[in-house]
Amino acid sequence: MEGKQSRRVALTATMVKEQLSIARIPVIGATGKIVKFAPNAEQKRYVVFDAHRDAPVGFGVAVNRTSMSYILQRRVGARVMKATIGNCRDIPLAKAREDAKAALEAMRNTGRTPAEAREVSKGEIHVASMTVAECIALYRKHLVERAQPAKDSSLRGLEQALRRLGRPGVDLANQKVGDLVTEKRILEAFDTLARGKRALVTGTKRANPDTKAYERPTITTAELTFRWASRAVDYCMTRERRIAANAGRAPSLQTNPFQVLRDEGRYRTKKQLEEHYEATGARNPLQLRDGSLGRFLEALWEKRKVPNHRTACDYLFLTLLWGTRRGEAAPLRWRHRITKEEASVCSWVDLEAGWVSFFDTKNGTTHTLPLAPAARRILVLREEASQEAASPWVFPARSSKATQGHYLDSKAILEGLKKNGGIQELRTHDLRRTFATVAEEMTSYAVVKRLLNHRDLRDVTGRYSRVDEDRLLEELTRVESAMLRSAPYVAVAALPV
């Protein structure tokens, strides 16, 4: 009974510090003074409200088992609001009364308790006063915590952009976004980065001594870097607009200052990009007609005869036969060596069912393909050779101490294959372009799109057409056969008898 009753008395400092206790409950007489103390056998929390003329109505002391706190409990509009003013040991009684008055005024003005106001303050952002680095950090947090987290490659790209923005001559990372509204700094920084050239880290040397990459301006790097910065600021501005609208204030910025790069034509158009790719030889699919695909396959098969190179060669061979993106085939596991739960969150090969599944690809979907004859044969050979080790990886790393556990980088072996095959330029992604080039000659647009796992929500026709499994295997087998026929010796060796 006593535990739930509230009581009202003119509090004094002595009363707060020496008389009130969880062990006993004050009994207030008709004159508004304490007449005695009753035992608090159950040690229930109770509140003594302050009747002093300097105290706002609803101010008092809450006596708890472990501490005593000044509180304020008051109806504001249709709602009863509660606020903790502070610990009785830390704040003098007179100051607590003044703090309670200020808290009451704030609750009346904002319609929030101090705790609610602090919570809003945690999420409150003013983009104009944030640095570019702070915007990128907040954007990165969003990319990691959203329902579909960003891929590691995207996060690495964002981190690289931040490092470039902090370079001497660029110096934007620690600049406040609000200080960039004149836009001159952004334009100058972009031009500085775009005119620059690649530099080697001290103590390293070029992987390919013949590459021309170090002689070309890094305009692509500048575009990627500043697009990341622009997206980060856009995200923060959108978030601030929501918060500002609910708080009844104007956002600190009206326009993203990085928009000037697009408005002033610093980013290249699609036509300019295509011309750039053509001039720099950035896209180099191997061709059936000029013999480059055949020479590559012959060089690959010869290199495959060396046991130490077999994993790398099989990886490149299957990347070509499947037309996968760089890195999609590398983390494949054997389906029969992993659990059902693991199979739902990783890439795998199922020899018994005749399917390969690539988990969480670039467009966020899982991509599946049937196993055509040559691909199946290579996988069967790999599975038989790995039975003793019982590794879950289709392409295990050479070292058992490798962090990722599977094969990763094909740059070095690709350089050797280029030289042996008499091929001028070739990147791992060019194998996917090679697959697409051959497939485009062999089958329909809908099948090519399905084989490459290309999805475009604006393509209405693509949403209507469906490629059934039997036809998919038939067409994939035709594409595989067409590529292998460019190197008859490899076709005989790779295709099952």
C-alpha positions in Angstrom: 0.0 0.0 0.0 2.7 2.5 1.0 4.9 1.4 -1.9 2.6 2.7 -4.6 1.4 5.9 -2.8 3.0 9.2 -3.8 3.4 11.9 -1.2 4.0 15.6 -1.2 6.3 17.6 1.2 8.5 20.6 1.0 11.9 18.9 0.4 15.1 20.1 2.1 18.7 19.2 1.4 19.0 17.4 4.7 15.8 15.4 4.0 17.2 14.3 0.6 20.7 13.4 1.7 20.0 11.9 5.2 16.4 11.0 5.8 15.0 9.4 2.7 15.9 5.8 2.2 14.6 2.6 0.5 14.5 1.0 3.9 11.7 3.3 5.2 8.9 5.3 3.8 8.0 8.8 5.1 4.4 9.4 6.4 3.2 12.9 5.6 0.8 14.6 8.1 -2.0 17.0 7.5 0.3 20.0 7.8 2.5 18.7 4.9 5.4 17.6 7.1 6.9 14.2 7.8 5.5 12.8 11.1 7.2 9.4 11.0 8.8 6.8 8.9 7.2 3.4 8.2 9.3 0.3 7.3 9.5 -0.5 3.6 9.6 -4.2 4.1 9.4 -5.1 0.4 11.8 -2.3 -0.6 9.5 -1.0 -3.3 10.3 2.2 -5.2 8.5 5.3 -4.0 8.3 9.0 -4.9 8.2 12.1 -2.7 7.0 15.1 -4.6 8.4 18.6 -3.7 5.8 21.1 -2.3 8.4 23.9 -2.1 7.4 27.2 -3.8 10.4 27.1 -6.1 9.7 23.7 -7.4 7.6 23.1 -10.5 4.5 20.9 -10.0 5.5 17.3 -10.6 9.1 17.6 -9.4 10.3 15.2 -6.7 12.6 12.5 -5.6 12.3 8.9 -6.7 13.8 6.5 -4.1 15.0 3.3 -5.7 16.9 0.3 -4.2 20.3 1.4 -5.4 19.9 5.2 -5.9 17.8 8.3 -5.5 17.0 10.5 -8.5 15.3 13.9 -9.1 12.4 13.4 -11.4 9.7 15.4 -13.2 6.3 14.0 -13.9 3.8 16.4 -15.6 0.9 16.4 -18.0 1.7 18.3 -21.2 -1.3 18.5 -23.4 -3.0 15.1 -23.6 0.2 13.2 -22.5 1.8 12.6 -19.1 5.5 13.0 -19.6 8.3 11.8 -17.3 11.9 13.0 -17.1 14.9 12.1 -15.0 16.7 15.3 -13.9 19.7 13.6 -12.3 21.2 11.6 -9.4 20.6 13.2 -6.0 24.2 12.6 -5.0 25.4 14.7 -8.0 23.1 17.7 -8.1 22.1 20.1 -5.3 18.4 20.4 -4.6 18.2 24.0 -5.7 19.9 23.3 -9.0 17.7 20.3 -9.6 14.6 22.5 -9.2 15.9 24.9 -11.8 16.8 22.1 -14.2 13.3 20.7 -13.8 11.8 24.0 -14.8 14.0 24.1 -17.9 13.0 20.5 -18.7 9.4 21.3 -18.4 9.7 24.3 -20.7 11.5 22.1 -23.3 8.8 19.5 -23.0 6.1 22.1 -23.6 8.0 23.5 -26.7 9.0 20.2 -28.3 6.3 17.8 -27.1 9.2 15.4 -26.2 10.7 14.2 -23.0 14.4 14.9 -22.5 15.2 11.2 -23.2 13.2 11.4 -26.5 15.0 14.6 -27.4 18.3 13.0 -26.8 17.3 10.0 -29.0 16.4 12.4 -31.8 19.6 14.3 -31.3 21.6 11.0 -31.8 20.1 10.7 -35.3 20.2 14.4 -36.0 22.6 15.3 -38.7 23.6 18.6 -40.4 25.3 17.7 -43.6 26.7 21.2 -44.1 28.8 20.9 -40.9 29.9 17.3 -41.7 33.2 16.5 -43.5 33.2 14.5 -46.7 34.9 11.7 -44.7 32.1 11.7 -42.1 29.5 11.5 -44.9 31.3 8.5 -46.4 31.6 6.9 -43.0 27.8 7.2 -42.5 27.1 6.0 -46.0 29.4 3.0 -45.4 27.5 2.1 -42.2 24.3 2.2 -44.2 25.7 -0.1 -46.9 26.8 -2.6 -44.3 23.6 -2.6 -42.2 20.9 -2.4 -44.9 18.7 -5.4 -45.7 20.9 -6.4 -48.6 24.4 -5.4 -47.5 26.8 -4.1 -50.1 29.4 -6.5 -51.5 33.0 -6.5 -50.2 34.2 -5.1 -53.6 31.8 -2.1 -53.2 33.1 -1.4 -49.7 36.7 -1.6 -51.0 35.8 0.8 -53.7 34.4 3.2 -51.2 37.4 3.0 -49.0 39.8 3.6 -51.9 37.8 6.6 -52.9 38.2 8.0 -49.4 41.9 7.5 -49.5 42.1 9.3 -52.9 40.0 12.2 -51.6 42.7 12.7 -48.9 45.6 12.8 -51.3 47.8 16.0 -51.4 46.4 18.2 -54.2 42.9 16.8 -53.7 42.5 17.4 -50.0 38.7 17.0 -49.8 38.3 14.3 -47.2 38.4 16.6 -44.2 36.6 19.5 -45.8 33.1 20.4 -44.5 30.5 19.8 -47.2 29.0 23.2 -46.5 32.4 24.8 -47.3 32.3 23.3 -50.8 29.1 25.0 -52.0 31.2 27.5 -54.1 32.1 24.3 -56.1 35.5 25.6 -57.2 37.4 23.3 -54.8 35.5 20.2 -56.1 36.2 21.1 -59.8 39.9 21.7 -59.0 40.2 18.5 -57.0 38.6 16.4 -59.8 40.8 17.9 -62.4 43.9 17.2 -60.3 43.0 13.6 -59.8 41.9 13.2 -63.5 45.2 14.6 -64.8 47.3 12.4 -62.5 48.9 9.0 -63.4 49.2 5.8 -61.6 52.1 5.5 -59.2 53.8 2.4 -57.8 53.9 1.9 -54.1 57.5 2.3 -52.8 59.4 -1.0 -53.1 57.1 -2.6 -55.7 57.4 -3.0 -59.4 55.0 -3.4 -62.3 53.5 -6.9 -62.7 53.5 -6.3 -66.4 56.5 -4.3 -67.6 54.8 -3.7 -71.0 51.6 -2.2 -69.7 50.7 1.3 -70.9 48.4 1.9 -67.9 51.0 4.0 -66.1 51.2 6.4 -69.1 47.5 7.3 -69.2 45.7 9.9 -67.1 43.5 8.5 -64.4 40.2 10.1 -65.4 38.4 6.8 -64.8 39.7 6.8 -61.2 38.6 10.4 -60.8 35.1 9.6 -62.0 34.7 6.6 -59.7 36.1 8.5 -56.7 33.8 11.5 -57.0 30.8 9.4 -57.8 31.3 7.6 -54.5 31.6 11.0 -52.7 28.5 12.3 -54.4 26.5 9.2 -53.5 27.6 9.5 -49.9 26.6 13.1 -49.6 23.3 12.4 -51.4 22.5 9.7 -48.8 23.3 12.0 -45.9 21.2 14.8 -47.4 18.2 12.5 -47.9 18.5 11.3 -44.4 18.7 14.9 -43.1 15.7 16.0 -45.1 13.6 13.3 -43.4 14.8 14.3 -39.9 14.5 18.0 -40.6 10.9 17.6 -41.9 9.8 15.8 -38.7 11.7 18.4 -36.5 10.0 21.3 -38.3 13.3 22.8 -39.6 14.9 23.4 -42.9 17.8 21.1 -44.0 21.3 22.5 -43.8 21.9 22.0 -47.6 19.5 22.3 -50.5 21.8 20.9 -53.3 24.6 18.4 -53.3 27.7 20.4 -54.2 29.2 17.4 -56.1 26.4 17.8 -58.6 28.5 20.5 -60.3 30.7 17.7 -61.8 27.8 16.4 -63.8 26.4 19.9 -64.6 29.8 21.1 -65.9 30.4 18.0 -68.0 33.3 16.5 -66.1 31.9 13.0 -66.3 32.2 11.4 -69.7 29.2 10.6 -71.8 28.4 7.0 -72.9 29.7 7.8 -76.3 33.0 9.2 -74.9 33.4 6.1 -72.7 33.0 3.8 -75.7 35.6 5.8 -77.6 37.9 5.6 -74.6 37.5 1.8 -74.3 38.2 1.5 -78.0 41.3 3.7 -77.9 42.8 2.0 -74.8 42.0 -1.6 -75.7 40.0 -2.1 -72.5 37.8 -4.7 -74.1 39.4 -7.6 -75.8 37.2 -10.6 -76.4 39.0 -13.6 -78.0 37.7 -14.3 -81.5 36.9 -17.5 -83.4 37.8 -16.1 -86.8 41.2 -14.6 -86.1 42.4 -17.7 -84.3 43.0 -15.9 -80.9 40.5 -18.1 -79.1 42.1 -21.3 -80.4 45.6 -20.1 -79.5 44.4 -19.2 -76.0 42.8 -22.6 -75.5 45.9 -24.5 -76.8 48.2 -22.4 -74.5 45.9 -23.0 -71.6 45.7 -26.8 -72.1 49.5 -27.0 -72.4 49.9 -25.1 -69.1 47.3 -27.3 -67.5 49.7 -30.3 -67.9 51.9 -28.8 -65.2 50.3 -30.0 -61.9 51.0 -26.8 -60.1 49.1 -24.8 -62.7 46.1 -27.2 -63.0 43.8 -25.4 -60.6 44.4 -22.0 -62.1 44.0 -23.4 -65.7 40.8 -25.2 -64.8 39.5 -22.0 -63.1 40.1 -20.0 -66.3 38.8 -22.8 -68.6 35.5 -23.0 -66.7 35.2 -19.2 -66.4 35.4 -19.1 -70.2 32.9 -22.0 -70.7 30.4 -20.5 -68.3 31.0 -16.8 -69.1 31.1 -15.9 -65.5 32.4 -12.7 -64.0 35.9 -12.6 -62.4 35.7 -14.2 -59.0 32.3 -15.9 -59.4 33.7 -19.3 -60.1 36.6 -19.1 -57.6 34.5 -19.7 -54.4 32.6 -22.7 -55.7 32.2 -25.7 -53.3 31.2 -29.3 -53.9 27.5 -29.6 -53.0 27.9 -33.1 -51.5 30.6 -31.8 -49.1 28.6 -29.0 -47.5 25.4 -28.9 -45.5 22.0 -27.8 -46.8 22.3 -24.6 -44.7 25.7 -23.8 -46.2 24.4 -24.5 -49.7 21.8 -21.7 -49.2 24.5 -19.1 -48.7 27.3 -20.1 -51.0 28.2 -21.1 -54.5 28.4 -24.8 -55.3 28.6 -27.5 -58.0 26.3 -30.5 -57.9 27.7 -33.2 -60.2 24.9 -35.6 -59.5 22.1 -33.1 -60.4 24.3 -31.5 -63.2 24.0 -27.9 -62.0 26.3 -25.1 -60.9 25.0 -22.3 -58.7 26.6 -18.9 -58.2 25.4 -17.3 -55.0 24.7 -13.5 -54.7 26.1 -12.4 -58.0 26.7 -8.8 -59.1 22.9 -8.1 -59.5 22.2 -9.6 -56.2 20.6 -12.8 -57.6 21.7 -16.5 -57.5 22.7 -17.6 -61.0 22.4 -21.3 -62.0 23.6 -23.1 -65.1 23.4 -26.7 -66.3 26.7 -28.5 -66.8 27.6 -28.9 -70.4 29.8 -31.9 -71.4 33.3 -30.3 -71.3 32.6 -28.4 -68.1 31.2 -31.5 -66.4 34.3 -33.6 -67.5 36.7 -31.0 -66.0 34.7 -31.0 -62.8 34.6 -34.8 -62.6 38.4 -34.9 -62.9 38.8 -32.3 -60.3 36.4 -34.0 -57.9 38.2 -37.4 -58.3 41.6 -35.8 -57.7 40.3 -34.1 -54.5 38.7 -37.1 -52.9 41.7 -37.9 -50.7 41.9 -34.3 -49.3 38.1 -34.1 -49.1 38.3 -30.3 -49.5 34.9 -28.5 -49.9 36.5 -26.1 -52.5 36.3 -26.9 -56.2 39.4 -24.6 -56.6 41.3 -24.8 -53.3 44.0 -22.3 -52.5 47.6 -23.6 -53.0 48.3 -22.9 -49.3 46.2 -24.4 -46.5 46.9 -21.2 -44.6 45.2 -18.9 -47.2 42.6 -16.8 -45.5 39.9 -17.3 -48.2 40.5 -21.0 -48.6 40.0 -21.0 -52.3 41.9 -19.9 -55.5 41.8 -16.2 -56.0 44.1 -14.3 -58.5 44.7 -15.4 -62.1 46.7 -12.3 -63.2 50.1 -13.9 -63.2 49.1 -17.1 -65.1 47.1 -15.0 -67.6 50.2 -13.0 -68.5 52.0 -16.3 -69.4 49.1 -17.5 -71.4 49.0 -14.2 -73.4 52.7 -14.6 -74.2 52.4 -18.3 -75.2 49.3 -17.7 -77.2 50.6 -14.6 -79.0 47.7 -12.5 -77.6 48.2 -8.7 -77.3 45.7 -7.8 -74.5 43.6 -10.0 -72.3 42.0 -9.6 -68.9 40.0 -12.2 -66.9 36.8 -10.4 -67.7 37.6 -10.7 -71.4 36.8 -14.4 -71.1 33.2 -13.4 -70.2 33.2 -11.1 -73.2 34.5 -14.0 -75.4 31.7 -16.3 -74.2 29.1 -13.5 -74.9 30.5 -12.9 -78.4 30.3 -16.6 -79.3 26.9 -17.1 -77.7 25.5 -14.1 -79.6 26.3 -15.9 -82.9 24.9 -19.2 -81.8 21.6 -18.5 -80.0 18.8 -16.0 -79.3 19.0 -12.8 -77.3 16.8 -14.3 -74.5 19.2 -17.2 -74.1 22.3 -15.0 -74.2 20.8 -12.8 -71.5 19.9 -15.9 -69.4 23.4 -17.4 -69.8 25.1 -14.1 -68.8 22.7 -13.5 -65.9 21.8 -10.0 -67.2 18.7 -8.5 -65.8 17.1 -5.2 -66.9 13.7 -4.3 -65.3 13.1 -1.9 -68.2 13.3 -4.8 -70.7 9.6 -5.6 -71.0 10.1 -8.3 -73.6 12.7 -10.0 -71.4 10.2 -10.3 -68.6 7.8 -12.2 -70.9 10.3 -14.8 -72.4 11.5 -17.8 -70.4 14.2 -20.3 -71.3 13.4 -23.8 -70.1 16.1 -26.0 -68.6 16.4 -28.5 -71.5 16.8 -25.7 -74.0 19.3 -24.0 -71.8 21.5 -27.1 -71.6 21.2 -27.6 -75.3 22.2 -24.0 -76.2 25.0 -23.9 -73.6 26.4 -27.2 -75.1 26.4 -25.6 -78.6 28.2 -22.5 -77.3 30.8 -24.7 -75.5 31.3 -26.9 -78.6 31.8 -23.8 -80.8 34.5 -22.4 -78.6 36.3 -25.8 -78.3 36.2 -26.4 -82.0 38.6 -23.5 -82.4 41.2 -25.8 -80.8 40.5 -29.3 -82.0 43.2 -30.9 -79.9 41.7 -29.3 -76.7 38.2 -30.4 -77.9 39.3 -34.0 -78.1 41.0 -33.9 -74.7 38.3 -32.0 -72.9 35.1 -33.5 -74.3 34.0 -36.9 -72.9 34.5 -39.9 -75.1 
